[in-house]
Amino acid sequence: MPPHVQAVSSFWKDRFAPGPAAPVRPSLSHLLGNLSLPRDLARTQAQADALAQQIKGDGRSILLIPGLLASERRMDAMRQILTAAGYAAHDWAMGRNYGPKPDSLDQIDRRVDAIRRAGGGPVTLVGWSLGGLYAREYAKYATHKVGGVVTLGTPFSGDPRANHAWRLYQLVSGFPVDKPPFPCTREIKPPVPTVALWSQRDGVILPECAKGRSGERDKAIEVDCTHMGFAAAPEGILAVAKALESMRA
């Protein structure tokens, strides 16, 4: 096989890697519910000041990690509201999330070190969807630097194909959904306080996979929002604040 043909074949091999179909996935009606994103953003913008007043920040450093194909801008509203409420919230400063790379945890480590130099103390990670998997694995990788982990609609439990995103994940990242490019033990709880936010209306991730089972997280909080709403809707932002408050000593 000519080298260029072999290179092309190798490039696409894992992006279209097949896998056993999950017996259950979120309903199509709940998936379509994510089209409410513009309305969620508008509600959050209109209520931003009131939302910040409902949250009692304690100055902790927070790192927000976006989901697949999202950039830090997608979590700007949350960052601004948490900052106004008294947290030191930071974006991940890595642009759009095109899926995990072999050095993803090292990149997050450099960002966490920069935040710690500026503010001191451990950093609490808030990861939306795929970003939550990064957060959980980083907390195992550098436990002493992490104050806690909050996941938002993150599929850390059960079948990695029990969702509507795994094929897109493989196409974008180039890695099979069950073989990420860095050590990953999805269902093992990080050795720090860990709260999972989940929703029956998620539509992208099966609720059971984002809720997790006893022992896979310390606490699970149900949120009335869509998958996109975790990072954009008032309900999602207030749930993150509730999770952060629950971690206080």
Residue, then its C-alpha position, 0 to 999 in steps of 0.5 A: m500500500p502506498p504511504h499516502v494511502q496508508a496515512v489516509s486509511s490510518f487517519w480515518k480508521d479510528r474516526f469511524a471505528p464501529g462499536p456495539a449499539a447501546p440498548v438505551r439512548p436519550s429520546l429524540s424529543h429530549l435531544l431536540g429540546n436542546l434547540s432552546l439554547p438561544r432562549d436559555l442564553a437570553r434568560t441568563q443574560a436578562q437575569a445575570d445580576a439577580l443570579a449573582q446575588q443568589i450565589k455566595g462565593d467564597g473566593r475559591s479559584i474555579l476552572l471551567i472546562p468546556g464540552l466537545l466542540a465548545s470553546e471557553r466562550r460557551m461558558d462565559a456567562m457562567r464564568q461572569i456570574l460566578t465571578a460577580a458572586g465572589y468566586a475567582a472563575h477562570d476559563w481554560a484558555m485552550g480554545r475549542n475542545y476538539g477532543p482529548k489529546p495525549d497531552s491534554l492533562d499536561q495542558i490543564d496542569r499548566r493552566v491550573d499552575a498559572i491559576r494557583r500562582a495568581g490565587g494560591g490554594p487548590v483549584t475546583l474544576v467545573g467540567w461540562s460534558l466531555g470537559g467533566l471527564y477531563a476534570r475527573e481524570y485530572a483530579k486523579y493525575a494531580t490530586h493535591k492541586v484540586g479542591g473538588v470536581v463538578t461535572l455537568g452532564t458528563p458520561f462518566s458512568g455506564d456504557p460510553r455509547a449510551n448517548h448521541a455524541w459518541r460518533l461525533y466524538q470519534l469523528v472529531s478526536g480521532f480516537p475510539v470512545d472507549k480508548p482515549p489517548f491518556p489513562c482514563t478510568r471513567e467510573i472510578k471516583p477522583p480522590v476529591p469531593t465530586v458532585a455530578l449534575w444530571s438531568q432527565r431532559d439532557g437529551v444528549i447523555l443518558p441521565e443514568c450515565a451522568k448521574g453515576r452510581s454510589g461510589e462513583r461520585d460523592k453527590a448527584i444533583e438533578v437539574d431541570c435543563t437540557h444538555m446545552g442548558f447546563a452551561a447556558a441556562p439559569e438553572g444550570i448555573l444555579a446548580v453549579a453554585k449549589a454544588l460548589e456550596s456543598m463542597r465547603a468544609 
